[in-house]
């Protein structure tokens, strides 16, 4: 069981009030709130966070205290094996066991399939990558090992971004954990509250509104018309973006009220003019993690063109597997690896910043990029490869049947999403509304609050990325 919107709305003011009332106890309160927040779902899995924290605290101290390269590498391997081992057991054991059994069965040697009857801990992929980056950065001497167990525990379990990111680097978050935090100025309070409100709006009004349309189409794609499948695919593009970026907005706004600055995780990715720009603006914390700790470690663009393409492909392949224990995620990652390699081979150099406003000449590239991303989303959303294949085959069903109500909802969600992205990109701010004049600001607030109230009465839809 995770927090719903009402419970979180009650939890947050209590934590923020106590937090600024007792500044000397801030980190202790943060740790208690973080463990309560995670333990509210299932207290048994707090042991996993504690284990990761203790292992990486000890390993980092050992690495930092040693000048022996062999000992430092050995200690780093302890951290990597422990963290990836925990992740592998809880997230991938049954997947690989099933895959091995299927392979053996095709050779006539199947029949033995070990399995574990366990559930996937919420957010395990996020906090595992975060704590691993800490020991890796200490190993690379990008920061000293932290002496305080409390500070390391807060860094690992910081509740605003614990279960769905952004994945924070120790070089960015740890100094904020260890340093003195000043009471937010009024502008920061306004920005933080606006981010939380915007995130809730995206989740409740946009993502949850189109979720039933997506569910119906993917449940039985073979019986749907091509127009219905295309509409549902656009709906899923809106759903996953509004859902995940909405959570990131809530996380950043919550952290801001506590005196922290989390990195931006999204910068209007559907305005991207190519796939490379898309990955510089979508799930930025994961993209940067994969680049710095996997792609560069594999060799990056060193060693020739063929190895660069290999490294791109492997990075995205493993990035896909990070999302879930399914071959569909592997295919999704492989598609993006192919997209990136193809672009690198044939696309003209474009040195413009990733967040530049696209011009009229960019529109064809923006549309092409969006549809390439949408095609890959089929494998991301489908439960099985067969379901994904049925969905793609369904585009040949040229029937014209569709629900006009679904069309209105999806087009409305697309329109609102585009308006938000356009306004954010133009203002270079995730909350441009805070600088609007009173009348349009009041109209926007009134409309947003009304929409949240109207759309919040349906069945609760969990955040999509909680499963990762």
Secondary structure by P-SEA (a helix, b strand, c coil): ccccaaaaaaaaaaaaaaaaacccaaaaaaaaaaaaaaacccccaaaaaaaaaaaaaaaaaaaaacccaaaaaaaaaaaaaaaaaaaaaaccaaaaaaaaaaaaaaaccccbbbbbbcccccaaaaaaaaaaaaaaaaaaccccccccaaaaaaaacccccccccccccccccccccccccccccaaaaaaaaaaaaaaaaaaccccccaaaaaaaaaaccccccaaaaaaaaaaaaaaaaaaaaaaaaaaaaaaaaaccccccccccccccccaaaaaaccaaaaaaaaaaccccccccccccaaaaaaaaaaaaaaaaaaacccaaaaaaaaaaaaaaaaaaaccccccccccccccccaaaaaaaaaaaaaaaaaaaccccaaaaaaaaaacccccccccaaaaaaaaaaaaaaaaaaaaaaaaccccccccccaaaaaaaaaaaaaaaaaaccccccccccccc
